[in-house]
Amino acid sequence: MKTKKLLGLAIVLMCLAACKKENPVIEPTEPPPVEKPDPLELLRDSVSYVLDGKLMVQTETLGRGLINAKTNVKLDSLVKQKEYISGDQDSVMFGRFFKFTDGNRNGITLSFVKKYNKNQAQPASNQTSLFMPLNKLDLFSVGERKFALDFSRNNSQNGVVFELSGDNYGLQTNGYSSLVYHALLKPELQKQSKFEITNLQKLKSGKYLLEAKFNASVYRGDGTNIKKIESGFMRVKINPESIYF
């Protein structure tokens, strides 16, 4: 009789084991964590500054692009008021520009320019003859920049260039391009000015957040009609994987 009881108990246990296999217990699982967006990625490109006592805030981008130009330009001849020029064949003036507007008339274009020997540069792509430096972020390293007063003229100076549009059209930090009819601007014009890249930070997306602060003098290309830009701040995101950033 005892044997029969033990046999019956074994059969019950086997049935319970079979039920467990057929009806496995589903353990509760936690949902995968939701990755919050990086707040730095959400910041808009923008420029702000004070001009004539008025705060200018420009958050719409009209464009950005690449600059290539001759370096150390000199005048070869003047024929019928036309200037014939030449430059250094072993180097290139490389730059990036960022153009902003307030959505109405007023805007500013900020350009970063620097001379590179061509052995420090490479073709921008197979479809263009434009050059870019091997180190794409060199142009934006943290630190102070001078103002390139002879940009679009001799192209011998590294630094930054401002050009205003709208109500202040024609005011800029560089001079007129003519080598004959306009004198080279004197550096004293920017004696009290300062431009400093304060932050270059890599984001999760692979882009970089660039921030800078500045003040500057702006004027006509001959150095007249001087006005002061104060409390300037610039923020842009740049993507080294793109030709035009």
QUINOR-V54183 format. One record per residue. N is the residue number from 0. SS is DSSP state (H for helix, E for strand, - for the rest). Layout:
n = (N | N)
ss = (SS | SS)
//
This chain:
n = (0 | 1 | 2 | 3 | 4 | 5 | 6 | 7 | 8 | 9 | 10 | 11 | 12 | 13 | 14 | 15 | 16 | 17 | 18 | 19 | 20 | 21 | 22 | 23 | 24 | 25 | 26 | 27 | 28 | 29 | 30 | 31 | 32 | 33 | 34 | 35 | 36 | 37 | 38 | 39 | 40 | 41 | 42 | 43 | 44 | 45 | 46 | 47 | 48 | 49 | 50 | 51 | 52 | 53 | 54 | 55 | 56 | 57 | 58 | 59 | 60 | 61 | 62 | 63 | 64 | 65 | 66 | 67 | 68 | 69 | 70 | 71 | 72 | 73 | 74 | 75 | 76 | 77 | 78 | 79 | 80 | 81 | 82 | 83 | 84 | 85 | 86 | 87 | 88 | 89 | 90 | 91 | 92 | 93 | 94 | 95 | 96 | 97 | 98 | 99 | 100 | 101 | 102 | 103 | 104 | 105 | 106 | 107 | 108 | 109 | 110 | 111 | 112 | 113 | 114 | 115 | 116 | 117 | 118 | 119 | 120 | 121 | 122 | 123 | 124 | 125 | 126 | 127 | 128 | 129 | 130 | 131 | 132 | 133 | 134 | 135 | 136 | 137 | 138 | 139 | 140 | 141 | 142 | 143 | 144 | 145 | 146 | 147 | 148 | 149 | 150 | 151 | 152 | 153 | 154 | 155 | 156 | 157 | 158 | 159 | 160 | 161 | 162 | 163 | 164 | 165 | 166 | 167 | 168 | 169 | 170 | 171 | 172 | 173 | 174 | 175 | 176 | 177 | 178 | 179 | 180 | 181 | 182 | 183 | 184 | 185 | 186 | 187 | 188 | 189 | 190 | 191 | 192 | 193 | 194 | 195 | 196 | 197 | 198 | 199 | 200 | 201 | 202 | 203 | 204 | 205 | 206 | 207 | 208 | 209 | 210 | 211 | 212 | 213 | 214 | 215 | 216 | 217 | 218 | 219 | 220 | 221 | 222 | 223 | 224 | 225 | 226 | 227 | 228 | 229 | 230 | 231 | 232 | 233 | 234 | 235 | 236 | 237 | 238 | 239 | 240 | 241 | 242 | 243 | 244)
ss = (- | H | H | H | H | H | H | H | H | H | H | H | H | H | H | H | H | H | H | H | H | H | - | - | - | - | - | - | - | - | - | - | - | - | - | - | - | - | H | H | H | H | - | - | - | E | E | E | E | E | E | - | - | E | E | E | E | E | - | E | E | E | E | E | E | E | E | E | E | E | E | E | E | E | E | E | E | E | E | - | - | E | E | E | E | E | E | E | E | E | E | E | E | E | E | E | E | E | E | E | E | - | - | - | - | - | E | E | E | E | E | E | E | E | E | E | E | H | H | H | E | E | E | - | - | - | - | - | - | - | E | E | E | - | - | - | - | H | H | H | - | - | E | E | E | - | E | - | - | - | - | - | - | - | - | - | - | - | E | E | E | E | E | E | E | H | H | H | - | - | - | E | - | - | - | - | - | - | - | - | - | - | - | - | - | - | H | H | H | H | - | - | - | E | E | E | E | E | E | E | E | E | - | - | - | - | - | E | E | E | E | E | E | E | E | E | E | E | E | - | - | - | - | - | - | - | E | E | E | E | E | E | E | E | E | E | E | E | - | - | - | - | - | - | -)
//
